Amino acid sequence: MPIEINSKSNPLRTPWNKGRLVGQKRPLRPKEVWAIRVLLQIRNCKRYLAMFNLAIDSKLRGCDLVSLRVDDIAVGGHVRDRATIVQRKTSRPVEFEITEQTRASLQDWLNARPAESGLSRFKIGEGYKVMSGLAHLFFCSVAGCSSTADG
C-alpha cells in the first residue's frame, strides 16, 4: 500500500539535488592521493601538502584537522611520531601515528612559515572559504598557491 505525501511546494520545481551524488563519497584511490601530493609538491604548497598528508594519516574530520594546534603535533620545533587529540564530535581522544613522509612535510612547513609567536594553528589563507575537505586541497593543487595563501 503506497503512502501518499502531501506537499505544499510547487510540483514543477525540481529538487536541488536531483541528479547529484549525495551522501558518502568513495575514498580516494592511492593513485589519486599520489597525484594530489605530486601537484602540491610541484606548486610548492607547503601548508596544503602538510595538511593533506596529515589528513590522510590521521583520518580526522575536517573540523578537527583545521583546529589542530602546532603544539599538538610538534614539540620544540620537531614533529612528533604520534599525536593525540580530542575529537569535537565524539569528545573522545584519538591517537594517530604521523608517518615519515608527513613528518617531513610538516617540518618543511614549520621551517618555512613566518616566526609569529601567536600563530599556533593550521590556518587556511585569509580570504579563502574553507571548501569541503579535500576539495579545497585539490583546488589549491590545480589552481596554484599564491604566497599569501601558503605561508
N, C-alpha and C positions, 0 to 999 in steps of 0.2 A: 504494500500500500504506500504509494508515494506521498511524501509530506509536502504540502504547498506552503511556500513562504511569501507572505505579502510584503511588498516593498514599496515605499513611497517615492523612491528615487525614479528618475527618468529611465524608462526601459530602453531608450535609444542610445543612452550613454554607455560607452564601453568601459570596463574596469581598467584602472591604471596599470594593472599588472598582467593584462591579457597578452599572452604570447611571450612573456618574460620568464626567465628562470628565477624562481623564488625559493627560499629555504636554504638548506645546507648545500654548499658547493663541493665539488670533488676536490681532494687535496692536490697540491702541486706535484707534478711528476719530478723526479730527480733531474731530468734534462731541463725542465723549466726553471728549477731552482738554480742550477749552474748557469743558465743563460742570464738570469737576473743578476747573479753575482758578478759575472764577467762584465755585463754592461755597467754596473755600478763601479767596478774597478777601473774600467776604461774611462768613465766620466770623472773619476777621482772624487766620488761622493762618499767621503769617509763616514759621515754620520749615518747616512742611509744604509751603507754597507754594514756598519756595526749594528744598527737596529734590525736589519733584515736577518743577519746571522744570528743575533740574539733571539729573534722571534722564532726562527727555525729550531734552534737549540732548546729553548725553554718551553715552547708551545704555550706561551702565555696568551691571555686575551689581550686585545688591543689596548683597552683601558689600563690594564696592569703594565703593559710594555711601556707606554708613554709616560706612566707615572713612576717608572723606575728612577731611583736616585743613583748618582755615580757612586755614592758611598755603599750602595747595595752590591755593586759588582767589582769595586776596586778599593784597595787599601794602600795608602802611601804611594799612590801613583802606579801601582801594579795591579793587574786584573786577577781576581780570584779564580780558583779552579771550580768552585761550587758556590752557588748563591741561594739564599732562602728569602722569599718574600711572602707576605700575607695577601692572598687574592682578595680583590674588592667584592666579588660576587658571593663567594662562599665563606669569607673571613677565616680561611684555613691557611696555614703555612704550606708553601710549596717549595721543595728544594730541587734544583736542577743543576746539571753539570754544564760548564762552559767549555766547549771544545777548543783545541789549539788554534784552529783557523779563526774562530770567533774571538778568542783572546787576542790574537794578533791584530784583527781589525779594530777591536775596542781600544787596544793600546795605541794604534795609529791615530784613532780619533782623539783619544785623550791627549796625545802629544801635539796634535795639530790645532786643537781648539784654543781660543784665547784664554789667557790666565785670568779668569774673573773669579773673585772669591765667592760671589753669591750664586754662581751657576753650578747647581748640583743635580740638575735633572736633564734627561734627554729632552730636548725641545725641538719641535718642528719649527722651521724658519718662520719669522714674523710675516704676517700677511698670507700665509698658506692655510687653507682649510684642511683639516685632517680628514682625508677621504677614508673609505673603508680599508682598514688594514694594509694588506699587501698591494692594493690598487694604487695607493699613494706612492709606495716604494717603486712600483713598476713605472708609474707616471714619471717619476724622477729619472729613472734609468733611460726612458725613451726620450723625454723632453730635454734632459740635461739638467745639471745643477748649477745654479749661479753661486757666486762666492758668498752672497748674503744668506742663501738658504742652506748652505752646507759648510758650517764652520769647522 
